[in-house]
Amino acid sequence: MNLRRDVFQAIADPTRRAILLLLATQSMTAGAIAANFDTARPTVSKHLQILTACELLEQEQQGREVYYHLNAAKMKEIADFIEPFRKVWDDRFNKLEQVMKSYKAKK
């Protein structure tokens, strides 16, 4: 049975978010990624497996090495989904700021 992982559950983990940030600027091997963490390599490999299953990362074979890099199209898809929510919360925080400023002005 091939269960598809939830992308938002995947990015909820701080280690996986850190991996995505590492790969934002360059492709890296699993070993190079693991060198940035104080956890066992199999743990990092599991995180890479989850991110790959969610299509956030893509693998590219170069000789004997496998390089991981961001799937920019999938990242944009997530950003596009989140954008309307960000706008709603920005509007709410701006209104709250206006209320607080008017309250301070009345004091």
C-alpha positions, 0 to 999 in steps of 0.5 A: 500500500502506497500512502501519500504523505501530507505535505503540511505534516512533513513541513511541521517538523523543525528538522525537515524545515531546516533541511529545506532551508539547507537545500534552498540554495544548493543541491546536497548529498544525504551525507552532506545534509546529515553533517549539519545535524546532531542526529544519526544519519538514518534519522536524516535519511528518514526525513529525506524520505518523507520530504521526497515522498511529499514531492518537496525534494527531488533526487538526482543521481550523479555517478555514485552519489544521489543529490537532493534538491528542492522541487520549486514547483511543489514549493510554489504550489504550497506558497500559493495555497498559503497566500490567501491565509497570510493576507487574512492574518496580515489584515487582522494584525493591521486592524489590531495594531490600529485599535491598539494605537487608538487606545494608546492615543486616548490615554 
